[in-house]
Amino acid sequence: MPLASPLLALFLAAAIITCAAATTSSSSFQADALLAFMAALTVPPEAAPTFATWDATAASAPCGFTGVTCASGNVTALSLPAHKLSAATVPFADLCASLPSLATLSLPENSLAGGIDGVVACTALRDLNLAFNSFTGSVPDLSPLSGLRRLNVSSNCFDGAFPWRSLAATPGLTLLALGDNPFLAPTAPFPAEVTRLTNLTVLYMSAVKLGGAIPQEIGDLVNLEDLELSDNDLTGEIPSEIARLTRLTHLELYNNSLRGPLPDGFGNLTKLQYFDASQNNLTGTLAELRSLTRLVSLQLFFNGFTGEVPPEFGDFKELVNLSLYNNNLTGELPRSLGSWAPFNFIDVSTNALSGPIPPDMCKQGTMLKLLMLENNFSGGIPETYASCKTLVRFRVSKNSLSGEVPEGLWALPNVNVIDLAGNQFTGSIGDGIGNATAMTILYLAGNRFTGAIPPSIGDAASLETMDLSWNQLSGEIPDSIGRLSRLGSLDIEGNAIGGPIPASLGSCSALSTVNFAGNRLSGAIPAELGNLQRLNSLDVSRNDLSGAVPASLAALKLSSLNMSDNHLTGPVPDALAISAYGESFVGNPGLCATNGAVFLHRCGPSSGSRSANAALQAITCILAVTAVLLAVLGVAIYLQKRRRAAEAAEGLGPAGKLFAKKGSWDLKSFRILAFDEREIIDGVRDENLIGSGGSGERVPREAGQRRGGGGEAHHAKGGDGGGEHGAVGGHAGRRGAADGVGAVPRVRLRGGDAERDPARKRGEAAVQHHELGRRGEPAGVRAPPERQPVRAAARDRGGVGGAEAGRRARSREKVMSLVDPAIVEGWAREEAVRVLRVAVLCTSRTPSMRPSMRSVVQMLEDAAAAREDDDAKVLEVKVV
């Protein structure tokens, strides 16, 4: 025996050493496998601390790795949820082969991709969670994982058919989560393998393309606590067997095609806390829900439920969310609704509910959203909501509510939306609205609000949409509105708001829609609106606006424009005077177009005098005409000096006494011009040319003559007196030079009858009062020699050139030959010569030597009594 003891001790020591070596080798092997797994991942910086402990040299490796759990030196769990890990593929097969004891593999909420076929090599798995990743391919046959208890592969990108039959090998499953895999092949009818998993507590099969009816066998899953079958193609009625699932706390059936009423016995689900059967075709009443006192959230919107909301809902002490919109519910809401729990959401819109708004839904100070649109609620807004600081949305539009809005409601600090449209609210918009700095939408249309828009509205800096239309608001649009840089839509149609459109509106750079129609706005449309580059729709119709359409609006890309029924005047910018806006300018008789738009009359010369753009054009024209006249005057002075030098060299004959005074020998035959500037320009064509000279080219009077006779001067007047242009008659002596173009006196010696003077009958007197320049060359520029005037042509038309008159006047006989031969009496011819002398003085080349009009009249009066020569007898001079 003494010998045996040492031998036994030696044997035990060897066994211990062998075991230790084997354990060390196994640990090292598993650590290497985990490090290989990590090497396949992309680890973001925020996950680095987790993997900092993954050190193969550490004595505790791999059981000391963060996320790794061991039992008896073997890795049994790997859990790395929500670490933002990513990988194109995950080496599941290698990992499972190296970790034979792995029972839990949990990698949810990462960005892992590739297939998962290799995972079935982890035959010891009891819990597999790969949810919320990007795994693709088909789900493998799960039969090797017979010990699986929890399977969660939801929210991935799997395709193909799910291996439903392999679930028969996993009867112990307590959680089956396949939901939100929209690329799986459709499944119908409901798989029977699922209804045999009687140990299930969670069945999540939403959005997996399930079809057919919910089977009655669903009632066999009596351990279910969470049943989610939403977003599928389920049909038929909710089976009454579902009432056997008395442990249910969550039931989600929304967005299917279920029909019929809630089944009898549904009220037995007394542990139910979250029930959502929205977006189906369910009908009947809500009576089966009156005993579900533990409800926290009830959502049944978009169905066909009828009847009243059970009064018992007012006693539900855990209810915080209630969504029943788009049904056919009637009656009143329980007055105490939402008063017991930290209520935060109610939406009962689009029903036929009536009565007052329950006053205490914000009693706990936690309410976020109150949505009660499109019902028949009446009464006022309870004062309690004025102090509900947590409110984000308050929408009660399209009801029969009335009274004044509690002042504090306007100033709620966290509210995003206030929607009171389509009621009978009165009073004014509270000045505290400037404190609603989080508000983005304000709908007040279709009420009876009065008073002015408060200037404090400019402090509601987050406003994006403001609709105040169809109220009884007055006052003016506050200038502070220009501070709303995020405002995209502004509608104040149908009020009594007056005053000007504030120029500051041009600072609201996000504006896309502006509707000011049907108010009393006055003044001009501010040019600053042209700064609104995002503006898509502008309506300022039915106001009292005046002035011109701003040219700056032409740069905008408007899909809708309405300026009708105002008092706008002047030319419409060409870019806006297009057929797309054909109805946009009706009711503004003072508007016109320069581009020939058929829906606006054509602008006349004075039509644009009220617009800044037209005024600029007028100034430009005046400057151009002045420049032309100065050029002509310079040329005339130059020619005058040359002629005087020539005459001085030749000397005067015996009759020089009559012509001894300095002056021009140009004898002009003037006639009232019965045409306007446009017709003159239209008439200056080569085919109308009769001659050219130092003052440019000359055309016959017919080339630009308007109808209406030589005794009328036509003056363009837009807007009255016969349409676009009004013909204003006037005698030359009455209108004189004040008419500018066309009103010049005509002097005719007695005996020059038109019937005997073909030239006058044709109206072809040479026109020298206005300088008409040749096309392409300024007026007043001396014509080239080859285009000098043809004097014979001038004589044939009754006009006499100045140089020709000078040569013919060198003797008395020649002078007398200038007189109309129809005057036969000697005294009359002498009188004509005396008138000729006055005419010569009036046309002196030197302006300073021309007599004034007063002097001309005096000379004509003296001519009737004076006798300068023995053989001269003046009897009569007639001026017409």
ZALUM-574722 format. One line per 8 residues: for each residue x, y, z of C-alpha. Coordinates in steps of 0.2 Angstrom, whole numbers, plus 5000, padded with zeros to 4 digits. Each point is the difference from the previous one (the first is absolute). Layout:
X Y Z; ...
! end
This chain:
5000 5000 5000; 5014 5013 5003; 5006 4997 4983; 4982 5002 4992; 4997 5017 5008; 5015 5009 4991; 4994 4992 4984; 4982 5006 5002
5006 5018 5004; 5011 5000 4984; 4986 4994 4990; 4988 5013 5006; 5013 5014 4997; 5002 4994 4982; 4981 5000 4998; 4999 5018 5007
5014 5006 4989; 4992 4992 4985; 4983 5008 5004; 5008 5017 5002; 5009 4999 4984; 4984 4995 4991; 4990 5014 5008; 5014 5013 4995
5000 4993 4983; 4981 5001 4998; 5000 5018 5007; 5013 5005 4988; 4991 4992 4986; 4983 5009 5004; 5009 5017 5003; 5008 4998 4982
4983 4997 4993; 4992 5015 5008; 5015 5011 4994; 4997 4993 4982; 4982 5005 5002; 5005 5017 5006; 5012 5002 4985; 4986 4997 4988
4990 5015 5007; 5002 5019 4998; 5001 5007 5017; 4995 5018 5002; 5009 5011 5012; 4985 5000 5013; 5001 4981 5001; 5019 5000 5002
4999 4999 5020; 4990 4984 4998; 5014 4992 4990; 5014 5007 5010; 4998 4985 5012; 5002 4988 4986; 5018 4995 5003; 5006 4982 4997
5015 5002 5011; 4989 5004 5016; 4999 4986 5013; 4981 5002 4999; 4998 4998 4981; 4988 4997 4993; 4988 5000 5015; 5006 5018 5005
4995 5007 4983; 4986 5012 5001; 4984 4993 4993; 5006 4982 5003; 4993 4988 5013; 5008 4984 5005; 4995 4985 5010; 5013 4987 5005
5013 5009 4989; 4989 4999 4984; 4992 5014 4992; 4981 4999 5001; 4994 5017 4995; 5006 5014 4988; 4989 5016 5002; 5005 5015 4990
4984 5010 4998; 4999 5018 4992; 5019 5002 4998; 4998 5007 4982; 5011 4986 4994; 5000 4996 4981; 5006 4986 4989; 4996 4994 4983
5000 4982 5006; 5001 4993 5017; 5010 4983 5002; 4986 4991 5010; 5006 4983 4995; 5018 5002 5006; 4994 5009 5016; 4987 4986 5004
5013 4986 4996; 5012 5008 5013; 4987 5003 5013; 4990 4984 5002; 4992 5005 5016; 4993 5017 4994; 4982 5001 5006; 4997 5018 4997
5004 5010 4984; 4994 5018 5001; 5005 5013 4987; 4985 5011 4998; 5000 5018 4994; 5016 5000 4990; 5003 5001 4982; 5005 4982 4996
4997 4993 4983; 5002 4984 4990; 4991 4984 5003; 4998 4990 5016; 5001 4982 4994; 5015 4997 5011; 4990 5003 5016; 4992 4983 5000
5017 4993 5004; 4997 5007 5018; 4990 4985 5005; 5000 5005 5018; 4991 5016 4997; 4985 5004 5011; 4999 5019 4996; 5003 5007 4983
4998 5019 4997; 5005 5008 4984; 4987 5013 4999; 5002 5017 4992; 5014 4996 4989; 5002 4999 4981; 5001 4981 4998; 4995 4994 4983
4996 4983 4991; 4988 4987 5006; 4998 4995 5018; 5008 4982 5001; 4991 4984 5006; 5000 5002 5019; 4998 4982 5004; 5018 4998 5007
4995 5013 5013; 4989 4988 5010; 5003 5008 5016; 4996 5018 4995; 4989 5009 5011; 5000 5018 4993; 5002 5004 4982; 5001 5018 4995
5004 5004 4982; 4989 5015 4997; 5004 5016 4991; 5012 4993 4987; 5000 4997 4981; 4996 4982 4999; 4992 4993 4984; 4992 4984 4994
4989 4989 5010; 5002 4998 5018; 5003 4982 5006; 4984 4998 5010; 5001 4981 5001; 5017 5001 5009; 4991 5008 5014; 4993 4983 5004
5017 4996 5007; 5000 5014 5012; 4985 4997 5010; 5007 5009 5015; 5000 5017 4992; 4993 5014 5011; 5004 5014 4989; 4998 5000 4981
5004 5017 4992; 5001 5000 4981; 4991 5017 4997; 5006 5014 4989; 5008 4989 4986; 4990 5008 4986; 5009 4989 4987; 4995 4983 5006
4989 4990 4988; 4981 5002 5004; 4993 4987 5011; 4981 4995 5000; 4991 4993 5009; 5007 5003 5017; 5013 4987 5004; 4994 4986 5011
5018 4997 5007; 4998 5016 5009; 4984 4996 5009; 5008 4984 5007; 5013 5010 5009; 4990 5000 5016; 5014 5006 5011; 5001 5017 4990
4999 5016 5011; 5005 5011 4986; 4994 4998 4981; 5006 5015 4989; 4996 4997 4982; 4996 5017 4994; 5004 5005 4982; 5004 4982 4994
4987 4999 4986; 4988 4989 5010; 4983 4997 4991; 4984 4992 5004; 4990 5000 5016; 5006 4999 5018; 4998 4982 5004; 4989 4995 5015
5015 4990 5006; 5008 5016 5005; 4990 4998 5016; 5011 4985 5004; 5014 5011 5004; 4994 5004 5017; 5017 5005 5006; 5001 5015 4988
5003 5017 5008; 5005 5009 4984; 4991 4996 4983; 5005 5011 4985; 4993 4997 4983; 5000 5017 4993; 5004 5006 4982; 4994 4984 4992
4986 4994 4988; 4990 4992 5013; 4981 4999 4996; 4984 4994 5009; 4994 5004 5017; 5010 5000 5016; 4997 4982 5007; 4990 4999 5016
5013 4987 5006; 5012 5015 5003; 4991 5003 5015; 5008 4985 5008; 5017 5009 5000; 4997 5008 5017; 5018 5003 5003; 5001 5012 4985
5007 5017 5004; 5004 5005 4982; 4989 4997 4985; 5005 5008 4984; 4989 4997 4984; 5001 5016 4991; 5001 5003 4981; 4992 4984 4995
4983 4996 4991; 4991 4994 5016; 4981 5003 5000; 4985 4998 5012; 4998 5005 5018; 5011 4996 5015; 4996 4982 5005; 4990 4996 5015
5010 4997 5015; 5013 5012 4994; 4998 5009 5017; 5007 4985 5009; 5017 5006 4995; 5001 5010 5016; 5020 5000 5000; 5000 5009 4983
5010 5016 5000; 5004 5004 4982; 4987 4996 4987; 5001 5006 4982; 4989 4994 4986; 5000 5016 4990; 4999 5001 4981; 4988 4985 4998
4981 4999 4996; 4994 4996 5017; 4983 5005 5005; 4988 5000 5014; 5001 5009 5017; 5014 5001 5013; 4990 4992 5014; 5011 4985 5001
5014 5012 5006; 4991 5008 5015; 5008 4987 5012; 5018 5001 4993; 5004 5012 5015; 5019 4997 4998; 5001 5007 4983; 5015 5012 4998
4998 5003 4981; 4985 4997 4989; 5001 5003 4981; 4985 4996 4989; 5001 5013 4987; 4995 4998 4982; 4986 4987 5003; 4981 5001 5000
4996 5000 5018; 4984 5008 5005; 4991 5005 5016; 5007 5009 5015; 5017 5000 5009; 4996 4989 5015; 4998 5011 5016; 5011 4988 5009
5015 5007 4990; 4999 5015 5012; 5005 4989 5014; 5015 4991 4992; 5014 5005 5011; 5014 4994 4989; 4994 5007 4983; 5012 5012 4993
4998 4998 4981; 4983 4999 4991; 4998 5001 4981; 4983 4997 4993; 5000 5011 4985; 4991 4996 4983; 4986 4990 5007; 4981 5004 5002
5000 5003 5019; 4986 5011 5007; 4996 5007 5017; 5011 5009 5012; 5017 4996 5007; 5000 4995 5019; 5003 5016 5009; 5014 4992 5011
5009 4993 4986; 5019 5000 5002; 4999 5008 5017; 5007 4985 5010; 5016 4996 4991; 5014 5010 4992; 4990 5002 4985; 5010 5005 4984
4990 4997 4984; 4982 5000 4994; 4995 5000 4982; 4981 4998 4997; 4999 5009 4984; 4988 4997 4986; 4986 4993 5009; 4983 5007 5005
5004 5003 5018; 4992 5015 5009; 4999 5009 5017; 5014 5009 5008; 5019 4996 5000; 5004 4990 5016; 5009 5013 5011; 5012 4990 5010
5010 4990 4987; 5016 5011 5005; 4996 4998 5018; 5017 4991 5003; 5009 5013 4990; 5007 4987 4987; 4988 5002 4985; 5009 5001 4983
4987 5000 4987; 4981 5004 5000; 4992 4996 4983; 4981 5002 4998; 4998 5005 4982; 4984 4999 4990; 4987 4996 5013; 4985 5009 5008
5008 5005 5016; 4993 5016 5007; 5003 5013 5014; 5017 5008 5003; 5017 4995 5003; 5002 4995 5018; 5012 5013 5009; 5010 4985 5007
5009 4998 4983; 5007 5018 5001; 5012 4993 5013; 5004 4984 4992; 5018 5004 4997; 5004 4983 4993; 4988 5001 4985; 5008 4998 4983
4985 4999 4989; 4983 5008 5004; 4987 4996 4985; 4982 5003 5002; 4995 5006 4982; 4984 4997 4992; 4988 4999 5015; 4987 5011 5007
5011 5008 5014; 4998 5018 5004; 5005 5014 5013; 5017 5008 5002; 5016 4990 5000; 5008 4999 5017; 5014 5013 5000; 5013 4988 5006
4997 4988 4986; 5008 5012 4988; 5016 5000 5010; 5003 4982 5003; 5019 4998 4999; 5001 4983 4992; 4985 5000 4988; 5004 4996 4982
4983 5001 4993; 4984 5010 5005; 4986 4995 4989; 4983 5009 5004; 4994 5001 4982; 4981 4998 4996; 4992 5005 5016; 4991 5015 5007
5014 5007 5011; 4999 5019 5004; 5012 5012 5008; 5017 5005 4994; 5016 4991 4997; 5009 5001 5017; 5016 5011 5001; 5008 4986 5009
5002 4991 4984; 5018 5006 4998; 5005 4989 5015; 4995 4984 4989; 5017 4999 4994; 4999 4982 4995; 4984 5002 4990; 5001 4995 4982
4982 5000 4994; 4986 5012 5004; 4983 4996 4993; 4986 5012 5005; 4990 5000 4983; 4981 5001 5000; 4997 5008 5017; 4994 5017 5006
5016 5007 5007; 5000 5018 5000; 5014 5014 5004; 5017 5001 4992; 5013 4988 4997; 5011 5003 5016; 5018 5007 4996; 5007 4987 5012
4997 4987 4986; 5017 5004 4994; 5007 4992 5016; 4993 4983 4995; 5016 4997 4991; 4996 4981 4996; 4984 5004 4990; 4999 4991 4983
4982 5001 4996; 4987 5013 5005; 4982 4999 4994; 4989 5014 5007; 4988 5000 4986; 4981 5004 5001; 4999 5008 5016; 4996 5018 5004
5017 5007 5004; 5004 5018 4997; 5014 5012 5002; 5016 4998 4990; 5013 4986 4996; 5013 5003 5013; 5017 5005 4994; 5007 4987 5012
4994 4986 4989; 5016 5003 4990; 5010 4991 5015; 4992 4983 4996; 5014 4994 4990; 4993 4982 5000; 4983 5005 4994; 4995 4990 4985
4981 5003 4998; 4990 5015 5005; 4981 5001 4997; 4990 5015 5006; 4986 4999 4987; 4982 5006 5004; 5004 5012 5014; 4998 5019 5001
5019 5003 5002; 5005 5017 4992; 5016 5011 4998; 5015 4995 4990; 5008 4984 4997; 5016 5002 5010; 5016 5000 4991; 5007 4990 5014
4991 4985 4993; 5014 4999 4987; 5011 4994 5014; 4990 4984 5003; 5012 4990 4988; 4991 4984 5003; 4983 5006 4993; 4992 4989 4987
4982 5004 5002; 4992 5017 5003; 4981 5003 5000; 4994 5018 5004; 4984 4999 4990; 4984 5008 5005; 5006 5013 5012; 5002 5019 5000
5019 5001 4996; 5005 5017 4992; 5015 5008 4993; 5013 4992 4988; 5005 4982 4999; 5018 5001 5008; 5014 4996 4988; 5008 4991 5014
4989 4985 4997; 5011 4997 4985; 5013 4994 5013; 4989 4985 5004; 5009 4987 4989; 4990 4986 5006; 4984 5008 4998; 4988 4988 4990
4983 5008 5002; 4995 5018 5002; 4982 5006 5002; 4996 5018 5004; 4984 5001 4991; 4984 5010 5006; 5009 5013 5009; 5003 5019 4998
5018 4999 4994; 5006 5013 4988; 5016 5005 4990; 5010 4988 4988; 5003 4982 5000; 5018 4999 5007; 5012 4995 4986; 5010 4990 5014
4986 4987 5000; 5004 4995 4982; 5015 4991 5006; 4990 4988 5011; 4994 4983 4994; 4982 5001 5005; 4988 4986 4997; 4985 5010 5006
4998 5019 4999; 4984 5010 5003; 5000 5019 5001; 4982 5002 4993; 4988 5013 5006; 5011 5014 5007; 5005 5017 4993; 5017 4996 4993
5006 5010 4985; 5014 5000 4987; 5008 4987 4990; 5001 4982 5006; 5018 4993 5000; 5002 4990 4984; 5004 4984 5009; 4983 5001 5009
4990 5006 4985; 4998 4982 4994; 4985 4988 4997; 5004 4990 5015; 4995 5015 5010; 4986 5005 4989; 4987 5002 5014; 5012 5007 5012
4998 5019 4996; 4981 5002 4996; 4991 5014 5009; 5015 5012 4999; 4995 5011 4985; 5016 5010 5002; 5012 4985 4996; 5007 4998 4982
5012 4989 4991; 5015 5005 4990; 5003 4982 4992; 4983 4999 4991; 4991 4989 5013; 4982 4997 4994; 4993 5001 5018; 5007 5018 5003
4998 5015 4989; 5015 5007 4992; 5010 5013 5010; 5000 5018 4993; 5014 5013 5001; 4993 5006 5017; 4995 4983 5007; 5016 4997 5009
5001 5017 5008; 4995 4993 5016; 5013 4987 5002; 5018 5002 5004; 5006 4990 4985; 4990 5011 4988; 5005 5016 5008; 5018 4994 4998
4996 4997 4981; 4992 5017 4999; 5016 5009 5007; 5011 4990 4988; 4989 5006 4985; 5001 5018 5006; 5019 4999 5002; 5001 4992 4982
4989 5013 4992; 5010 5014 5009; 5016 4993 4993; 4993 4999 4982; 4993 5018 5001; 5017 5006 5006; 5009 4991 4986; 4988 5007 4987
5002 5018 5007; 5019 4998 4998; 4998 4994 4982; 4988 5015 4996; 5012 5013 5008; 5014 4993 4989; 4990 5000 4984; 4993 5018 5004
5018 5006 5002; 5005 4993 4983; 4984 5007 4992; 5003 5017 5007; 5018 5000 4994; 4994 4996 4983; 4987 5013 4999; 5012 5013 5006
5012 4996 4986; 4986 5001 4987; 4992 5016 5007; 4982 5006 4998; 4992 5008 4985; 4989 5016 4999; 4987 4992 5010; 5011 4997 5014
4991 5012 5011; 4985 4988 5002; 5012 4986 5005; 5014 5010 5009; 4996 4993 5017; 5009 4985 5006; 4990 4984 4999; 4996 4983 4992
4993 4999 4983; 4992 4983 5004; 4982 5001 4996; 4991 4986 5009; 4982 4994 4997; 4994 4994 5016; 4985 4989 5003; 4992 4993 5016
5007 4982 5001; 4986 4988 5002; 5010 4985 5005; 5010 4994 5015; 5017 4994 5004; 4997 4982 4996; 4993 5004 4983; 5015 5011 4996
5012 4986 5004; 4990 4987 4991; 5000 5012 4985; 5019 5002 4999; 5003 4987 4986; 5011 5000 4985; 4984 5000 4988; 4994 5016 5008
5016 5010 4998; 4999 5016 4990; 5017 5008 5004; 5013 5002 5013; 5011 5014 5007; 5009 5007 5015; 4985 4997 5011; 4999 4982 4994
4988 4991 4988; 4982 5006 4996; 4984 4991 4997; 4983 5006 4993; 4987 5003 5012; 4989 4986 4994; 5013 4988 5007; 4995 5003 5018
4984 5009 4998; 4985 4995 5010; 4982 5001 4996; 4991 5015 5007; 5005 5015 4989; 5013 5013 5001; 4991 5011 5012; 5002 4987 5015
5014 4996 5011; 4999 4983 5007; 5007 4997 5017; 5002 4983 5008; 4990 4998 5016; 4999 4983 5008; 4984 4995 5009; 4986 5011 4994
4993 5009 4985; 4998 4985 4989; 5011 4986 5005; 5019 4999 5000; 5002 5017 4991; 4989 5015 5001; 5000 5012 4985; 4999 5018 5007
4996 5013 4987; 5008 5017 5001; 5003 5015 4989; 5018 5005 4997; 4998 5017 5008; 4991 4993 5015; 5012 4985 5004; 5016 5007 4993
5017 4993 5005; 4993 4993 5016; 4995 4984 4991; 5018 4996 4995; 4998 4990 4985; 4988 5006 4987; 4993 5016 5006; 5009 5013 4989
4992 5015 4992; 4996 5000 4981; 5002 5016 4991; 4991 5002 4983; 5000 5015 4988; 4983 5004 4994; 4996 4992 4984; 5009 4984 5004
4985 4989 4998; 5002 4981 5002; 4990 4996 4986; 5011 5010 4988; 5016 4994 5009; 5003 4981 4997; 5015 5000 5012; 4990 5007 5014
4985 4988 4996; 5011 4986 5001; 5007 5006 5017; 5018 4998 4994; 5008 5016 5007; 5018 4998 5005; 5001 4996 5019; 5014 5009 5008
4994 5003 5017; 5006 4983 5006; 5017 4992 4996; 4997 4982 4995; 5016 4991 4999; 5005 4987 4988; 4998 4982 5006; 5016 4995 5009
5006 5018 5002; 4996 5013 5012; 4988 5015 4995; 5010 5015 4995; 5015 4992 4993; 5004 5007 4983; 4995 4988 4986; 5013 4995 4988
5002 5009 4983; 4991 4987 4990; 4985 5002 5012; 4998 5019 4999; 4982 5006 4998; 4992 5002 4983; 4995 5018 4999; 4989 4997 4985
4990 4987 5010; 4998 5013 5014; 4994 5013 4988; 4988 4988 4992; 4992 4997 5017; 4998 5018 5004; 5015 5003 5011; 5015 5011 4996
5018 4997 5006; 5009 5014 5009; 5014 5001 4987; 4988 5000 4985; 4990 5014 5008; 5016 5010 5003; 5005 4999 4981; 4982 5005 4994
4999 5015 5012; 5015 5009 4992; 4988 5011 4991; 4983 5007 5003; 4993 4990 4986; 5007 4984 5006; 4994 5004 5018; 4983 5003 4993
5000 4984 4991; 5001 4991 5016; 4982 5006 5003; 4986 4988 4996; 4995 5004 4982; 4982 4999 5005; 5001 5017 5008; 4998 5012 4986
4997 5017 5008; 5017 5010 5002; 4996 5006 5017; 4996 4982 5006; 5016 4994 4993; 5010 5014 5008; 4991 4995 5017; 5006 4982 4997
5018 5006 4998; 4998 5009 5016; 4994 4984 5009; 5015 4991 4991; 5012 5012 5009; 4992 4996 5017; 5002 4982 4996; 5018 5002 4995
5003 5008 5017; 4991 4986 5009; 5011 4987 4992; 5017 5008 5003; 5014 4988 5001; 5006 5009 5016; 4987 4997 5014; 5005 5016 5009
4994 5010 4985; 4983 4992 4998; 4986 5012 5006; 4989 4995 5014; 4982 4995 4997; 4995 5017 5008; 5011 5009 4987; 4993 4989 4986
4982 5005 5004; 5005 5018 5001; 5009 5000 4983; 4984 4992 4992; 4989 5013 5008; 5012 5014 4994; 5000 4993 4983; 4982 5005 4998
5003 5018 5002; 5017 5004 4995; 5007 5003 4982; 5019 4998 4998; 5000 5002 4981; 4991 5011 4988; 4993 4986 4990; 4995 4989 5014
4983 4998 5007; 4995 4988 5013; 4982 4996 5002; 4998 4983 5009; 5009 4986 5008; 4991 4985 5005; 5007 4987 5012; 4991 4984 5002
! end
